[in-house]
Amino acid sequence: MRQRITTNLWFDTEAEEAAAFYVSVFKNSRVVSVSHYTDAGPRPAGMVLAVEFELDGQRFVGINGGPEFTFDEAISLAVECEDQAEIDYYWERLSEGGEEGPCGWLKDRYGLSWQVVPTELDELMRDEDPARAQRAAQALFGMRKLDIAALRAAADASPSS
């Protein structure tokens, strides 16, 4: 089945380098195609125009569009992780050369924002017991890289008297 919506990521000149990096981080990933600017411009002929790549089956396109636009936190890519080992792996790899942020957010070396979160986070945050959800949220807001055991412990903690 063809993917109907594809995320396009605007880079200055790093689209091919970024695609290779992302493909190295995620299993079941590959570069699909690379296209180049022609004499029609607006950038030098032969320069990489776009790189189509897949990350674990999800299609993306990196475009070398120029320096006019940069990434900010208004958009992020979320990576749901089954366990702490996955969180640790993705956090370490994606933040390398980038910047750690609060609540499981980071910026990679290209400035793209990621959320590295456990699959159970949504369940903890929407717990039917509002006090339990509040304790989990309070713990979350104090973390950078998320710690599943600490989130669970906070949710399960007895209310202080």
N, C-alpha and C positions, 0 to 999 in steps of 0.2 A: 504494500500500500504506500502510495506517495505521501510524503509529509506535506501538509497543506500550508503551514505557516513556518517560515524559516527566519531565524534570528540573524540579522546582519550587524556586524561589528565594524565600526569605522576606525581605522588606524591611520597614522601619517604614512609610514613606510614599513611598518613591522608586521603586516598581515601574515606573510609566509612564515616568519620566525615564530609568531604567536601561535599559529595553527600547529606547527611542529611541536611546540612546547605543550599545548593542550593535548595533542594526540599522544604525547609521551606520558602524560599524567593519567589519562583515563583508559581503562582496558576496553577492548572491542572498539577501537577508534582508528580513523584513517583519514588521510588527505584524499579527497575525491578528485579534485581538479585544480589547476592553476591557469589563470588567464593573464595576459600581458597587455599593457597599453600599446597602441599602434601609433603610426605617424599622425593619426587624427587627434592625439593628445587627450586630455590637457596636460598630462605628465609625460616624461621622456619615453619614447618608444622603447619597448623591451622591458620596462619596469613592470613588476608584478602589479596587476590591477586588482585581482580578486583571487581568493583561495577558498574553495568549497571544502568543508571537512565535516566529519561525523565524530561526535563524542558519545560513545556507548549507544549508537543508533540515532542520536539526535543531530539533525543537520544544521550547520552554521555556515555563514559566508563572512570571511574577513575581507574588507575592502581597504586598499591603500588610497584613501580619498584626499589626504593632505592634512595639514596641521590645524585647519579651521575649527574642528570639533574634537573634544576629548571626552573621555568617560567621566561620569560622576556617579554618586550613590543613588541617583534617581532610578537607576535600573541595576539589577544584580541577577546573578545566576545562582540558584540554590542547588546544593548537592546534598541529597538525603543519604544518610549513612546508617547502616544496620547496627554498627557497634563502635566502641571507642577506638579500636584499631583503625577502622576506616576514617573516623574523624581525624585521628592523629595523622594518618597518611595524607589525606587531602589538605589538611591545614598546613602541614609542613611543606608539601610540594607547591601548593598554590601561593602561599605567603612568601616563599623564597624570593628575595629581591624585591618584595612588595612591602605591604604595611598591614599589621594586625589592627583590627578594629574591635569594637564592643559586640557582645551578644552573638558571637559566632560569625561575624562579618570580617572580611579582609579585602584588601586590594592586591591584585597580583602585580607582577613587574611591569605590566602594560597599563595599569591603572583601572582595570576592569574589576568591579566589585563582585564578590562571591559570598554566599552564606553557606557555611558548612554545619549542617544540623543533623541531629539524630532523627530517624523516622518517627520515633515516638514523641517528638516535641509537641506536635499539634495536639495529640491526645492529652499530654500533661497540661498544656495551656487551656484546654477546653474541658477539663475535668468537671464532672457533675457536682463535685464539692468545691464551691467557689474559694474556700480557704486554702484547699490543697493547690488549686490552680494559682492562687495568689503567691503562695510560698515558692512554687516552681518559678513563677515569673520574677519574683524578687531575686532568686538565686541566679537566674538567667541574666538579669540586668547587671549583675556584678562580675560576670565572666567575660573573657575574651574568647579563647578557644573553649568550646562547650565540653563539659565533663558530665557524661550521662549519669554516673553514679552519684555525683553531687546534686544533680537536678532531681533525681529520684529521692535521695535522702532529704532534701529540702521539702519536697512535696509531702513526704511521709512523716516529717517531723511533727511532734506534738506541739500544739499551740502553746506559746509561753504564757505563764500565768502572771 
